[in-house]
Structure formats: structure tokens, C-alpha cells
Amino acid sequence: TAKNNVSSRYFTSVCYSADGACVLAGGNSKFVCIYAVESRVLVTKFCISHNRSLDGVLDELNSKHLGDGGPIGFVQDDDSDQEGPTALRLPGAKRGDDGSRSTRVEVLTHQVSFSNTGREWAAVSAEGLHVYSLDDDSLFDPTTALTENTTPSSVLADLAAKRYGRALLSALHLNETALLQRVVEDVPYPRIAHVVRILTHERSVARLMQCLATMLQESPHVEFCLQWCMELLRQHGRMAETYPRVRRACRAMYVAVAERASLVKHCEESKFALDFIQDQANLNCSTDAIVET
């Protein structure tokens, strides 16, 4: 049973949260556990299945259903001379037992993973994908704007035709990170405010904020990304008061901007160095002109 078979329970998949405070672990057990790294204690555990047909779900077996070889309902008779409706008959075979055995599927977790925000995590088990979240709005929501004509090729065609708003909406619906980053980078700097204005749904705003948070960590175009962030907050910042999805994306964007704050010191030092070099160049030019006269 799951209670007394301690030796067969171990973790096969481990994932740290983004801040490194928690560890998510799952494996050959019906539980997925979350541990606190600093205190090294079990915070909570989740049972991924209550399906009694899986092996390892029940903590205690009913004694009246136990036989000499295990649970009565899951043990096959190995007698090769068995004749009857349960014997497997093959064409041309004189014996009923072909050596096949039936076993129950074990309850286990193949893979676990935290989300970037740390407020959701997912696990893949024998019964499918399990998604757990601290927020009520993290439900599957199919995008109704997707059609057969909404493809990466159509997005690139809209970019070539300078239909930036339409290209941005299509890229947001496709939800491909590389394609969305290309659309954002191809929008001209003076057109950013106009393109941001066409976003009306909170999911589109949240997806764009998450994309900008990623770009701020990787892209060298810091000022360009900051202009996108400023226009988003200026035109859609009030959505963060109503929608938790936008609030989380705004928080991720704020963290990305804060990580870039160290560039201010380097830029000021570079500015002073360039001003000094320019002053020295002007001084040398003035000295040469006096010598010539």
C-alpha cells in the first residue's frame, strides 16, 4: 500500500521557484510536496489522484479482499490448463495461457515545474496535466480571435505592410514569445503610443507586459522597452486595480525595470567621461588656434 511501502517512494522531478525560496518535488508517490529551502520543512503537499484503480492510492487495503498473492481482484491464475471464458485463445494454439499478465497503473508524477511568478505550478502524472494556482482567474480560456488565417506568416505580412496594430494583436493571440518580441521591436518609436492604444482586453495587456519584462532582461534596447512600459502604464495602468492578471504582469515588469536601475550609474559616469573628453578636445583646438596666430 501507499502507507507501508516507504522504500519505493522517492522524488524523480525537482523544481525551484523563481526566488529560490521553495522547492517543488514529485515522483513515485501520490503526493507532490512543496518544501521551504531556508527552514528545510514541508510546507504543504497535494494528492494528485484519488482514483482507486491506480496502484498506490489506497493507504490501507481491505483485509477481506486480500488473498495469498495479493488483492483478489488483481491477481490472475497462472494455471496453463485453465479453460473457460477468461482463458485467452489464439488461432492454432492448444493452450490457453499465452504468458500475458495484467498490472495496474501506478500513481506517480513524471514532471513538476513552477511558473515564472511562483503563483502557479504544474505536474504531469499518469492521469494527465495538473495545474494549481493561488489565483482564481488562472483558468483555461481559449482565444476566440484565432482563425485559420492567423499564422506567423500573416503577422510578418502585416509588419511588412506597416499594419503594426493588427500584427501586435495577432502575435498576442498566437502567444509565441519570439514572434511577439519581433513585432514589438519592429514598431517604430513614434508609433508606440498609437499601437498600445488599440489594446482593450486585460489578457492582451498582461501578455504584453510579461513579454516586455522578459525583453528588459535580455534585450540591449533598454530605452525602447522602457518607452513601451511607460505607454502601457499610462494608458492601461488602471487595469491593475481590477484584474489580478494585469497586477502580476505589472509586478514582473517592475522587477525587470528595477534590475536595470544599475545602468543609471554607468550612464552618468559615461556622460561625465564624454563631457571631459569633449572639453579637452575643445581646449586643444583653442590652444592650436592661439599658437598659429
N, C-alpha and C positions, 0 to 999 in steps of 0.2 A: 504494500500500500504506500501512499504518499507520505504517511507518517513514520513508518518504521524503516523504510528503505532510504536511509540517510546517505549511504555510501554512493548511491547513483545520482545524487542531486549536486550539481555544480554549475557554474556560470560559463557560458561559451561566448557571450557578447557583452561588452562593457563600453559605456559611453559617458564622457564627462560633459557637464553643462558648459555653456559659453564662459561663465565667470569662474569655473573650476570649483564651485562650492559643493556640488552634488555629483554623485556617480549613479548612473542607471545601469542595472545589471539584470540579465536574463539568461536562461539556459535550460538545462534538463530539470525543470521544475514547473509547477503550475503557477508560480508566483514570479512577478517582476518587481525587483526591490530597488529602492532609492536610498542611498547612504549619504550622510554628511561627511565631507572629506576632513574637515578640521577636527570634529569630535569623534569621528570614526564610529558612529552609531547608525542603526537602522532608523530612517525617518518614517517610512511607510512602505507597504507592499500591496500589490494589486494581483488579484486572481484573474488570470486571462481566460479561464474557461470553467464552466460548471457542467459541461457535458459529461454525463456519467458513462457514456460509451467509450470514452478515452481512458487509456491506461494511466493511472497515477492521479486521477482526480479525487477519488474517494480516500478519505483519511482512515476509515475503518470499514472492513468488509463484513457483511452479514455472515455469521457462522453457519447458518442453515443452507447457504449457497456455496459452501466450500466442500471440496472433495479431496481425495488423496493427491491429485495432481494439480490442485488449484481451484479457481472458480469453476463451477459445474457448467455454466453457460458458455465457457470459452475454451474448453478442452475437447479435443477430438480423439476419437478412439483410433489407435494405431493398428488395430487388427486388420491385416491384409485380406482376411477372408470375409470381411464384412459384406453382407449382401442386403440390399434394401434401398429405400428411396434416397438415403443420404450418401450411398456409395457412388463415386464418380465413374461412369462408364465411358470408355473411349472406343472408337471403331477398331475392331480387331483385337482388343485387349480382353484377356481372360480373367484378369484380376481387377478388383475394384479400386484398390488404393494406388494412386499414381505418385505418392510421395509428397503431395502438396499439404501445407499447413496454414491455418488461418491465425493471425495475430492481430491484436488491437493496436490502433494508432496511439502512440504515446503523446501525452501533453507536454509540450516543450516550446521554447522560444528560440527562433533561429537568429533574429537580429533585433537590436534596440537602438534608438537614436533620439537625441534631444533636438528641439528646434533651435533656431538662432537666438530667439528671445528667451528661451528657457521656460516658457509658459506652456509648452506642449511637448509631448513625446509620443513616439510611435513604436510599436513592436510587431514583428511578423511571427506568427505561430502556425501551428498545423491547421488552424481554422481560418486563417486569413490575416488581414491587416487590422490592427487595433490602434486607434488614435485617442489619446487622452489630453484634455486641455483644462486650464483653470478658467477659461472664458467661455461664456455661453454662446458667443457668436461664431465659434470655430466649428461650423458645420459645413458639410459638402454643399456647395452652391454652384450648379452648372451655369456656365455663362451662356445666356441666350443669344448674345450677339455673334457667336461663332457660326459661320456658314461654310459651305464648301469652297467659296471664293476667298475666304480669309486664310491666306497662306503666307509664308515668309516671302515668297516671290512677289505677291501683291503688295506687301509692305515696302519692299525695296522699290517697286514701281511707283508707289506713292511718294517715296522720298525723292526719286529722280524727277517726278513731276512737281516737286515742291509743295505737295499737299501734306504738310507736316502734322497737322492736327489729326487727319484721318490715319496717317501712318502710326502716330502715337497710340490712338485708340485700338487699332488692330494689333499692335505689338503687346499692349496691355492685356487684350483678350487671349492672345496666344500664350502669354506668360512665359516666354523664353528669354532668359536673362541676357544672353549675348545679343539677341535681336533688339531687345528694348534698350540696351546700352548704346547700340549703334544709332538707333533713332534719336536718342537724347543727344548724342554727340554731334549728329548731323543737323540739328536745328540751329539756325543762325542766332547769334547772341541777341540781336534786337527783336527777334520773333518769339523769345521765350515767354514773355508775359502774355502774348496773344494765344500761344499754344496751351499754356496752363489754364487759361480761362475756359476752355471747352470741356474740361473735366467736371462732371456733375455728380458722379457716383462715388461714394466713400471708398468702395473697394479699389477703384482705379487710382484714387489719391493715395491710398495706403500702399498699393503695389509700386507706384512711382517713388514714394518716399523710401521704401525698402531698397529699391534699385539705386537711388542716389546715395543711400547710406553705404552700400557696397562700393559704388564708384568712388566715393570720397576716400576709401581705404586703399584703393588700387590705382586710380587714375591720376596722372600728373596735372590734369586741367582742374586745379582746385578752384580758381576764381569762377570758372564756367559752372561747375557743380554748385558752388555757393549761390550763384545767381538763380539757379533752378530752385534751390531750397528757399531762398528769400521770397520768390514769387509764389511758391506753393503755400508758404505760411501766410503771406499777405492776402491771398485770395481764398484759401481754403483752411486757414488755421482754426476757424470756429468749429470745424467738424470734429476736432479733437475733444471738444467738450461734450459731444453727444455720442460719438462712436468709439468704443474701446479699440477697435481695429486701427483706426487712424491714430489714436493716442499712443499705441505701442509702436507704430511705424515712426511717429514723430520722435519718440524717445530714442529709437535706434538711430535716427538721423542726427539727433542732438549729440549722442555719444560719438558718432563719426566726426562731427564738426569739432567736438572738444579735443579729439585726438590730434586734429590738425592745428590746434592752437599753438603748438610749439613752433610752427612756421613763422609766427609773428616776430619772435625774437630774431630768427635768422634773417628775415626780410629787413628788419630795421638795421641790423648790423651790415647787411649788404648795401643798404641805401646809404648809410654813413660812409662806407668804404668807397662807393661810387662817387659820392659828393666830394670826398677828399681827393680822389684821382682827378676829377674834373677841375677842381680848384688848382691842383698842381699843374695841370696842362695849361690852364689859362695864365698861371703865373709864369710859366716858361715862355709862353708866347709873348707876354708883355716884356719879359727880360730880353728876348731876342730883338724885339722891335726897338728898345732903347739902345741896344748895342749897335744896331745898324744906323741909327740916327747920329 
